[in-house]
Amino acid sequence: MFENLTDRLSRTFKNISGQGKLTEENMQNALREVRVALIEADVALPVIKTFINDVKEKALGKEVMTSLKPDQALVKIVNEELIHVMGDTTSELDFKTQPPAVMLMAGLQGSGKTTSTAKLARYLKESEKKKVMVVSTDVYRPAAIHQLQLLADKLDVAFVPAETHEKPVDIAKRALEQAKKQFADVLLIDTAGRLHIDDEMMDEIKSLHKAVSPIETLFVVDSMTGQDAANTAQAFHDALPLTGVILTKTDGDARGGAALSVRQITGKPIKYLGSGEKIEALEPFHPERVASRILGMGDILSLIEDVERKTDKAASEKLAKKIKKGKGFDLEDFKNQLLQMNNMGGIAGMMSKLPGMSQMPAGMSEQANDKALGQTTAIINSMTLKERRLPKLIQGSRKKRIANGSGTQIQDVNRLLKQFTQMQKMMKKFSKPGAMKQMMRGMGNIPGLKGMFPGDLK
C-alpha cells in the first residue's frame, strides 16, 4: 500500500531539496504536487483540503526549525500531518468489561470479515494471550460458517456451531452463553454482509448489537475501494456505534486513500491492517509508523516486532553460533532463513517496512516477490544434503538434475547459487567484530534515516 503516494511525495521533496529556505513560491509548487499525490491516492477531497491548509500554515509559520533544509522541513511537517490525519496515536481494543469481551464484526460482503475474524482471533490468542471463542451469524452463506469453523480448528480456538435455519440473534445469544460457561476472554461475532447497504442488513445488525451489547463494534472494509471505504464506514457508523475499523487487502492497493480518509470522515480509529490471505497477516495500526512508510522511511519497529513474534529464536541462535565459530553458512541455512521470511509476510511484506525502498531502481521490487521465494525453496529441496552443505559440488549434470527436480531452468539454479554466494559473503562480514556498527553506519546513509543513529555509530 502507498507505493504511488510514496513515489510522488519523494519526487516533490527532491524538487525543493536544493533551495535555500521555504518560501511562499516554492511551497505553492510543492503543495500542488502533494495535492495531486493525495488525489491520485484516492483520498477524500475534504481530507485533502484540510491537510493542505494545515501543512501550508505550519510551513509558512514559525513552526519550522531554521536549522532544517527546505526538503527536511517539509518532510517533518507532512509527517506530522499524516500522523494527525490517521489518528495521532495507536488505538487499542477495549477489554475493560466483565469477560467475555464481545466484539462484533460488521461490513459489506467480500470485505474480508470472516478471514479478519480468524486473523483477529489468532492475534488475540498469540499476542494478547486471550482465550478466544468465535461464531458466525451469516445464515445466508453456509460457506462462511464452514470457513470460520475450518479456520478456528486450524488456530485451535473455540468455535460455536450454527445452522442456516437459526436466527442470527439466537445464534449470538447462544454463543454468548457458551463463552461465559467456558470462561472465554473474548467472543468474536462474524456477521452477514451484503453487496450494498440496505435497510434489512442494518436492521439485522442493529438487533445483533442490542442483543449482545459488544464492547467493540469493528467495521471491516476493503482498502481497495479507496475513499468509498470511508463513506461506507460513515454509513455504518450512522446505524451503529462503531468503535474502530479494520482495513483489509492493503497489499493489493498501491494508493492508500482509505487509510488517510477513514479517521477524519468517521471520527473512528483504524485499529488493524490486514494484508493477504495468510492467517498471520494482521497487524495493529500505528499512525506514526504508517506515516513513516508513506514517506519512504520504512517501519523498522514493526519489522522488529515481526521478527520477535514470528521467527524461530532457537534456530536463529543456533545459526548465529554456527557463523561465529566460523563453520560457514550453507544452503540449508539459506532455505531456513527464507522460510522464516515467509512467516513474516514474505519478501514483499518485509521490504515494505524497510527504509529507502522508494529509492530502489524501477523493477527491482517486482523481482523480490514471494513466488520467487517458493521457487528458491523448491530448488534447494531438490538438492542432496551434501550439495546443500557444499554448493561448489553443483556443476554440470547436477544442475540439470536439480532444475528438473524443482520444475525450473538451469539459469534459475545459477541465479540461486549467485544469490547464495552474495548472502554467504554478507554473513561472513556479520561474524566479524564491529559488523553491527558498520551496518548501522550504512543505514544512516539511507535517505530519511540520517541523524537517527547515535553519534558513536557514525
Buried (B, 14 or more C-beta within 10 A) or exposed (E): BBBBBBBBBBEBBEBBEEBEEBBEEBBEEBBEBBBEBBEBBBBBEEBBEBBBEBBBEBBEEEEBEEEBBBBBBBBBBBBBBBBBBBBEEBBEBEBEEEBBBBBBBBBBBEBBBBBBBBBBBBBBBBEEEBBBBBBBBBBEBEEBBEBBBEBBEEBEBBBBEBEEEBEBBEBBBBBBEBBBEEEBBBBBBBBBBBEEEEEEBBEBBEBBBEBBEBBBBBBBBBBBBBBBBBBBBBBBBEBBEBBBBBBBBBBEBBBBBBBBBBBBBBEBBBBBBBBBEBBBBBBBBBBBBBBBBBBBBBBBEBBEBBBEBBBEEEBBEEBEEBBEEEEBBBBBBBBBBBEBBBBBBBBBBBBBBBBBBBEBEEEEBEEBBBEBBEBBBBBBEBBEEEBBBEBEEBEEEBBEBBBEEBEBEEEBBEBBBEEBEEBBEEBBEBBEEEBEEEBBEEBBEBBBBEEEBEEEEE
